Amino acid sequence: MNAVLAEQENELRRRLPSRPGEPAPTQREISRSLLFVDDELSIRLTLPPLLQEHGFQVNVAANVREALEAIKTNEFDVLICDLNIDRTADGFEVMHAMRQANRDAVVVILTAYPALETALEGIHIEIDDYVVKPADIDSMIRTIERKLRARRAKRL
């Protein structure tokens, strides 16, 4: 079963328009480059294709190391990050790295374990949304798109 899921993930990663280590697109009229970070294989297999259907160029990371490498080698406009990846609350390490790389990135916490403490930490690093699994995808995408439009308007 795990081998089948792993092969499905590999096939999905081959079909995604961007992979870790590839440079970000140079010309983007409306930038929609997204880093999706989650340690759960089933989530990595289901959410990225849905995000692609909404026009996002999705890069997937399964752990903190992959996410940090992707942030170093690519430019992202959006981060959707699980809160507990390799250990409790280590998603904040990824969020801090994204904030350093791109202050204007839309940052969304995705968690199955909501807590007041993590919500407050998210406020301190100025996250844009705190989404509890199972996620309302349409609502999350509307929030991301609204935040992207606001940031684009601010730059003009």
C-alpha positions in Angstrom: 0.0 0.0 0.0 2.8 2.5 0.9 4.6 1.6 -2.3 1.5 2.4 -4.3 1.0 5.8 -2.5 4.7 6.6 -3.0 4.4 5.9 -6.7 1.3 8.1 -6.9 3.2 10.9 -5.2 6.2 10.5 -7.6 3.8 10.6 -10.5 2.2 13.8 -9.1 5.5 15.4 -8.6 6.5 14.7 -12.2 3.4 16.4 -13.4 3.7 19.5 -11.3 5.0 22.5 -13.2 7.8 23.3 -10.7 10.0 21.1 -8.6 12.4 21.8 -5.8 15.6 23.2 -7.2 14.1 24.5 -10.4 14.3 28.3 -10.9 11.1 30.3 -10.5 9.5 31.5 -13.7 11.1 34.8 -14.8 8.1 36.4 -16.4 4.9 36.2 -14.5 2.1 38.6 -15.3 0.2 37.6 -12.2 2.4 35.6 -10.0 0.8 32.5 -8.4 3.8 30.4 -7.3 2.9 28.3 -4.3 4.9 26.2 -1.9 2.8 23.4 -0.2 4.3 21.7 2.8 2.8 18.7 4.6 4.2 15.5 5.9 1.0 13.5 5.2 1.2 11.7 1.9 -2.5 11.6 1.4 -2.7 15.4 1.8 0.2 15.9 -0.6 -1.6 13.8 -3.2 -5.0 15.6 -2.9 -4.5 19.3 -2.2 -1.8 20.2 -4.8 -3.9 19.1 -7.8 -6.8 21.1 -6.5 -4.6 24.2 -6.1 -3.3 23.7 -9.7 -6.9 23.6 -10.9 -7.2 27.2 -9.5 -4.1 28.3 -11.5 -1.3 28.0 -8.9 2.1 26.7 -9.9 2.6 24.3 -7.0 5.9 23.1 -5.5 5.5 20.3 -2.9 7.7 19.6 0.1 7.3 16.7 2.5 9.4 17.9 5.4 11.1 21.0 6.8 14.5 20.3 5.0 12.8 20.1 1.6 10.7 23.2 2.3 13.8 25.3 3.4 15.7 24.2 0.3 12.8 25.1 -2.0 12.6 28.6 -0.3 16.3 29.1 -0.9 16.1 28.1 -4.6 12.7 29.5 -5.7 10.6 32.5 -5.4 7.1 31.9 -3.9 4.1 34.1 -3.6 2.2 31.8 -1.3 3.1 29.3 1.4 0.6 26.7 2.7 2.3 24.9 5.5 1.3 22.2 7.9 2.1 23.2 11.5 3.5 19.9 12.7 5.7 18.5 10.0 8.7 16.7 11.5 8.0 17.7 15.1 5.5 19.8 17.0 5.1 23.3 15.6 8.2 23.1 13.3 6.1 24.6 10.5 6.9 28.0 12.1 10.5 27.4 11.0 9.3 27.2 7.4 7.0 30.3 7.9 9.9 32.3 9.3 12.1 31.4 6.4 9.4 32.4 3.9 8.9 35.7 5.7 12.7 36.4 5.4 12.7 35.4 1.7 9.5 37.3 0.7 7.8 39.6 3.2 4.8 39.9 0.9 4.2 36.2 0.6 0.8 35.0 1.6 1.3 32.6 4.5 -1.3 30.0 5.5 -1.1 27.6 8.4 -2.8 24.3 7.8 -3.2 22.2 10.9 -5.2 19.3 12.3 -4.3 20.4 15.9 -5.6 24.0 16.4 -4.5 25.7 19.6 -4.7 29.2 21.0 -0.8 29.2 21.4 -0.2 28.4 17.8 -2.8 30.9 16.6 -1.1 33.6 18.7 2.3 32.7 17.3 0.9 32.9 13.9 -0.4 36.4 14.6 3.0 37.5 15.8 4.6 36.4 12.5 1.7 38.0 10.6 0.3 34.9 8.9 -2.6 35.5 6.6 -4.9 32.6 7.5 -5.1 29.7 10.0 -6.9 26.8 8.4 -8.0 23.7 10.3 -8.0 20.3 8.6 -10.1 19.2 6.9 -9.8 22.4 5.0 -12.5 24.3 3.2 -10.5 24.6 0.0 -12.7 27.2 -1.7 -12.6 29.5 1.3 -8.8 29.1 1.6 -8.3 29.9 -2.1 -10.6 32.9 -1.9 -8.6 34.2 1.0 -5.3 33.6 -0.8 -6.5 35.3 -4.0 -7.9 38.3 -2.0 -4.5 38.7 -0.2 -2.5 38.4 -3.5 -4.7 41.1 -5.1 -4.2 43.4 -2.2 -0.5 43.0 -2.2 -0.3 43.5 -6.0 -2.4 46.7 -5.6 -0.1 47.9 -2.8 2.9 47.6 -5.2 1.3 49.6 -8.0 
